[in-house]
Amino acid sequence: MADPLLKAHGAIANGTVSHDDDGRWRAFLLVRDFGKDLEQKRGPEFFNSKDRALEWVYRQAGHHGFRMGEFDVEIEESD
């Protein structure tokens, strides 16, 4: 994998945690640097709880220099 795109260099991050029909939680992170026209994806990874999926998203974002509250995480609950 290439060096991670970093918040300090202008990257932005968006996370998604969604509840799948099979009961698992899917976690995904997208990091983009529009100035360099680059993006990096992490995931999807699957977990048995929403909390574990969120922890994974925050941990992955940390590799890119983001802390909790410094990027958006969308949570999609199943109906």
C-alpha positions, 0 to 999 in steps of 0.5 A, a space after each residue: 500500500 502507498 503511504 497513507 494520505 494524511 490530514 496534515 497534508 490536506 486529506 479528508 476522511 469519511 467513514 461508513 458503518 452500516 447494518 447488513 441484512 445478515 446482522 453484521 456491521 460493515 465498516 468502511 473508510 475513504 480518505 481523499 486528497 483532492 489537491 493530489 486527486 488521490 484516494 485510499 479505501 480501507 475496508 470493508 471489514 465486518 463486525 458483530 457489533 456497531 461499537 466494534 465497527 466504529 472502533 475500527 473506523 476510528 483506528 483506521 482514520 488514526 493511521 491517516 492522522 485523524 482523531 474522533 470528531 475530525 471527520 464524518 462517520 455515517 451510521 446506517 441502521 437497518 429497518 
